């Protein structure tokens, strides 16, 4: 993860939560009191977010002691202890909710991603995330996808060109959109990959005719239609399937030979994993 972005996230999240002080703790916990806590697993899944949790603790108390017992990406079961942390009691109380919010969501995403990637065992197709993320938490959620075995799609609007249906419609068609993008990148001296979404075989053939792109997204194609499209593409471009693909239909799409399958549900429809930070 980008350390500067992680630090900014932690600072903003703590500012949002603490404001002018953790008055509950300051009212009843002596300033110099110390304590120890453990991150207790209460639900099976895949662990993610330990690195972020440690960064949160250290933002408040640089000298805090942590012992990581389970690594990110490991399978976890109820009763497992992911790490212990020892420092001033006020620090443990200040950071408890933020640590849990982050780790529960990241672990939920990693667990869900692992379900998807496990369905593709033995096949070369990769699972991609999307930009359907929680504002302000995209870096963490995409890291959780990676921890769960998935692959990150573009981080934002700045690191890849993606021409979707609205771009194409507003630009006046596929050819106009692609040629405009190529001219734009040449003018700015930028070397960004270009992906184009297609909604039909006619649109696919139009993209193939114009060329000069890197990946074609097959939007809401059935597995049978995907096979037909892949025969037409014949390895000329990277391929990605997207739209309405579920855990149940995932392998059907992967068996067509498509390079990538993007799944918004990895970060969009997530149940956080049950974890707790308990004093010991």
N, C-alpha and C positions, 0 to 999 in steps of 0.2 A: 504493500500500500504506500501511497504517497505520504511521507511523514508530515509535510507541511499541511496538507489537506486534513490529515488525521488530527493534528494539533488544533487546527481551526475548528473542526467539528467538536472536539472535546471542550474547548474553551466556550463555544457558543452554547452547547448543551448544558454545561455547568452553570453558565450565566443565567440561562432560562430557568433552571431549577432552584438555584441558591439565592438569586437576587441579592438583597443586602444582608443575608446571613441565614444559616440553618438555626432558627430560633428555638425549635424543639430540642435540638441537641445542646445548644449553648445554654439553655435554661436549666438543664439537669445533669449535664455531663461535665466534670472538671476539665479544664483546658489541657492539662498534662496527662490525663488518663489514657492508658493504652489498652489495646485489645487484639484479639485474633479472630478471624472468621474463615469459613470455608464455603466454596461454591459447590452446593449439593445438587446432584442430578435427581429429578423426580419423575422423569419420563424418558423412555428409550428414544434414541435418535442419533444425530451426528453433531458433535460439538463444534462450535464456531464462535469466535469473538474473544478468545482469551487475550490475544495481543492487544485488542482495543481496551479490554477491561484493565489491563496493567497500565496502559497509557492514561486512563482516567484516574486511577489511584495516584500515579506519579505526578499528574498535573496539580493535584492538591498537596501532595506530600512526596517530594522527590526521593526521600530516603526510605520510603516504605518498603517492607520486606515481602516478597511474593515467592511462592514455590509452586511451579506449574507441575501438576501430577499427570495430566492428560493433555495431549496435543490437539490442536485444531485439526478437524478431519477424522478424528477417531470415533468409532462407534461407542456409544455410552448407554448405560443402563441405570435404572433407579438405584440410588444408594452410592453411586460413584461420586468421588470428590475430584473436581477438575483442578482446583488449586486452593492454596491457603494464602491468606494475606494478614500481615501483622503490622500495626502502626497505631497512631493515636485513634482513640475511639470515635472522636468527632469526624475524622476523615472517613472511617468505615461507614458511619451513618450518613454522611453527606453524599457519598458516592454510590451507596447501595442501590437505589432505584435506577440511576442511569446505567450502571453496570448490568443490572438485570434486564432493563429495557433493550439494551443493545444485544446482549448475549442470547436472550430468549428469541428475539427476532432473527438474528443471524443463524442461530442453531436451527430454527424452524425452516429457514430458507435452505440451509445446507442439507437438512434431512429430506426436504421435498426434492431437491436437486438429485440427491443420491437415488431416490426412488426412480427418477427418470433415467439417470445414467445406467442404473442396474438393468433396466429393460433393454438397453442397447448392447449388452455384453456380446462380444464376438463380431460386432459390426463396426465399420469405420466412421459412421455418422456421429457428429458431435452435437451436443445440446447447447444452445445459445440462450442467454438471457435477453431482455429488452430494456427499453427506457421506462417501462411501467414500474417505477420505483417510488419510494417515499421521498418527497422533497427534503433535501439536506442529508439524506442517508444513502444516496446512490452508491457512493464508493464502498460503504460497508456492505450493502446488500449484494453488490456485484462480487465483492470479495467472498461473501458467503456462498455464492453460486460456484465460484472457483474452488473453494474448500470442499464443496459437495461433489466435485468432479465435472462440473459444467465448464463452458468456455464463455468468456465475456464478449458480447457484441460491442458496438461503439459505446464509448462512455457518454457522449453527448452529441450535440449538433455540430461540433467543431472538428471532430477527428475522423469523419467519414461522410461522404455524400450518399444520401439515401433518397431516391426519387420514388415517393409513394403516390397513390392515386390522386391526392389533392395537388401535389406538385405538378404532376403530368396534366391534369385537367386545367389548372390555372395557367400553365405555360403554353397550352394550345396543342398538346399531343406529345407522344413519346419522342419523336425525332427532334422537335423544337427544344424539349427539355434537356435531352442528352447533349445536343450541340451547344446549347447555352452554358451548360455545366463545363464542358470541355474548354470553351472559350474563356470562361471565368477563371478556371484553374490555371490555364496558360497565362492569362494576364497577371495573375497574382503570384505566379511561380510556385504554386502549391502542388503537392503530389499526394492527393487524397484518394483512397479507393472509392470507386463508384458502384453503388448497388441500385438496381432498378426493380421495382415491383411490377409484376404482370398479373392480370386477372383472367386471361384467356390465352388460347393458343395463337390467336391473331395478334395479340399484343406481344407475345413471345417472339413470333416471327419478325415483327417490326423491330424489336430490340436487337435481334440477331442481324437484321439487315443493316442497322445503323452502326452497331458495334462500339468499340472504344470504352467498354465498361469492364468491371471485374467480377460482379456477382449478380445473379438473377434470383429474385425472390418470387416463388410460386405461391401466390396468395389464394387460399381457400380452394386449392386443387385437391381432388380426391387422390388416393394412392394410384388408381388406374390412370388418371390424367397426369399424375406426376411421372409415371413411367413413360408415357407418351412424350411428355415435355423433355425428359432427360435424353430420349433418343434423338430428338431434334437438336438439343444443345450439344450432345456428343462430346462432352468434355471441354468445349471451347471456353466455358466460364464456370466459376464456382456456382453452386446451387444451394438454395435455402428454401425449405418449406415452412409456411407460416399460416396461421389462421384456423382456429377450431380444432387443433390437434390435442387430443387428450392422452392421459396415461394409457388408456385402453387401446388407442389407435396408433400410438407412437411407433411401435415396432413395425407395423404395416408400412408406415412411411419410410422408416429407415431401411427397410428391405428393398426399397426401390433403387437405392444407391445414391440418394441425395446426400450432399456433403454436410449440410447443417439443418437442424430443426430448431426454430426459435419458439420459445414458450414463455409468454407473458406471465403465466400463472406461477412461475418460479418465485417471483417477487411480488406479484399482485394479489394473489389469493393464498395467503399464508396463515397458518396457525402457529403461533409462537410456542416454543418448547418450554415445558415447565421446569424451571430452575429456581433455586433460592440461595441467598447468602445468609448463612447462619453463624452466630457467635459460637465459639468453642473455648 
